[in-house]
Amino acid sequence: MHTSLSEEGGFETIRAWLERTCAIHYPAAKRALLQQRLGRAQRSLGMISLADMAQALTRPDARDVQLAIMHAASTNHTYFYREKDTLAYFRAEVLPMLASRAEIRLWSAACSTGDEVYTLAIMIAEAFGPEALKRTHILGTDISAPVIERAEAGVFPMRQLEQVPADIMHRYMRPVGMDQFRISDEIRAACTFRRMNLKKAPYPFQRPFQAVFCRNVLYYFAHCDQIEVVNSIADVTETGGWLFTSVTENVRELSPRWQGVTSGISRKSERKA
Ligand SMILES: C[S@@+](CC[C@H](N)C(=O)[O-])C[C@H]1O[C@@H](n2cnc3c(N)ncnc32)[C@H](O)[C@@H]1O
């Protein structure tokens, strides 16, 4: 097919599409990284050029191309028991408040392969006993389809489990081949995974969450999208509920709907901005 876009024009079209549609912002300094990642997506799709891929992106049947670009452009690094201070706060301050709830509802927005989701489920089982998992719903969502598939499979390589204490490994993981471990069925039953784009608001949840984890993703977004996302999360969080970001992401500066507790931890205020 004839294409009127240059390679540079194709790259720029895709870069702008990523920001507009997925909130994923690549600053000029990360241009080479995006080029390398898009090159990978281009080869996996069997496209001859970025210009070709950019044109395919806007066709009505562009779903596969869009998914490949979304996956290629995202950084999926994650692991169990990430940022232990945050988890210590969750254990000490949040879990006691959830002890008497008929239902525990948590959301890991941008969960990648689900390590955070399973970590939270394990923490609930450890705090309240495995029975509590029956009244626990932890949703994990991510824009990338391949990571959601891996999260659903619940099988992880040892390198993602290095921070898991030995007794927890013993209770909730079973070896399934070379360096691979499967999460126990009782933990998996409390966890659900869906593909979802944080740029698409309002978020489709009927009942509010008590706590939302949106860690290590906001810093990939432009400032205006960070504001949109934390406000949209406030819409689906109960008043007084928690938002966990990474320690470098300051939610209080983004929206008056969140009150800072400490680095990376906020609570939803009464005020509707
Ligand atoms: C570095 S991982 C963070 C995983 C986990 N939250 C953690 O802290 O370990 C960032 C994830 O954000 C996802 N992501 C990027 N843009 C997104 C968007 N617009 N909507 C949903 N997920 C997105 C990526 O696919 C990636 O899996």
The ligand as a MOL file (V3000), in Angstrom:
LIG
                    3D

  0  0  0     0  0            999 V3000
M  V30 BEGIN CTAB
M  V30 COUNTS 27 29 0 0 0
M  V30 BEGIN ATOM
M  V30 1 C 6.0750 -0.2760 35.9860 0
M  V30 2 S 4.5480 -1.1320 35.8480 0 CHG=1
M  V30 3 C 3.9190 -0.9510 37.5140 0
M  V30 4 C 3.3440 -2.2340 38.0570 0
M  V30 5 C 2.9190 -2.1840 39.5160 0
M  V30 6 N 1.8700 -1.2100 39.7350 0
M  V30 7 C 4.0870 -1.8980 40.4180 0
M  V30 8 O 4.1690 -0.8230 41.0220 0
M  V30 9 O 4.9530 -2.7710 40.5260 0 CHG=-1
M  V30 10 C 3.5690 0.0760 34.9410 0
M  V30 11 C 2.3520 -0.5380 34.2760 0
M  V30 12 O 1.4700 0.5200 33.8600 0
M  V30 13 C 0.7920 0.0670 32.7060 0
M  V30 14 N 0.1730 1.2080 32.0310 0
M  V30 15 C 0.7750 2.1930 31.3220 0
M  V30 16 N -0.1430 3.0430 30.8410 0
M  V30 17 C -1.3500 2.6060 31.2420 0
M  V30 18 C -2.6840 3.0630 31.0530 0
M  V30 19 N -2.9610 4.1420 30.3220 0
M  V30 20 N -3.6940 2.3470 31.6130 0
M  V30 21 C -3.4310 1.2430 32.3340 0
M  V30 22 N -2.1950 0.7510 32.5420 0
M  V30 23 C -1.1550 1.4340 32.0160 0
M  V30 24 C 1.8800 -0.6410 31.9180 0
M  V30 25 O 1.3570 -1.5310 30.9530 0
M  V30 26 C 2.6810 -1.3300 33.0190 0
M  V30 27 O 2.3080 -2.6790 33.1760 0
M  V30 END ATOM
M  V30 BEGIN BOND
M  V30 1 1 1 2
M  V30 2 1 2 3
M  V30 3 1 2 10
M  V30 4 1 3 4
M  V30 5 1 4 5
M  V30 6 1 5 6
M  V30 7 1 5 7
M  V30 8 2 7 8
M  V30 9 1 7 9
M  V30 10 1 10 11
M  V30 11 1 11 12
M  V30 12 1 11 26
M  V30 13 1 12 13
M  V30 14 1 13 14
M  V30 15 1 13 24
M  V30 16 1 14 15
M  V30 17 1 14 23
M  V30 18 2 15 16
M  V30 19 1 16 17
M  V30 20 1 17 18
M  V30 21 2 17 23
M  V30 22 1 18 19
M  V30 23 2 18 20
M  V30 24 1 20 21
M  V30 25 2 21 22
M  V30 26 1 22 23
M  V30 27 1 24 25
M  V30 28 1 24 26
M  V30 29 1 26 27
M  V30 END BOND
M  V30 END CTAB
M  END
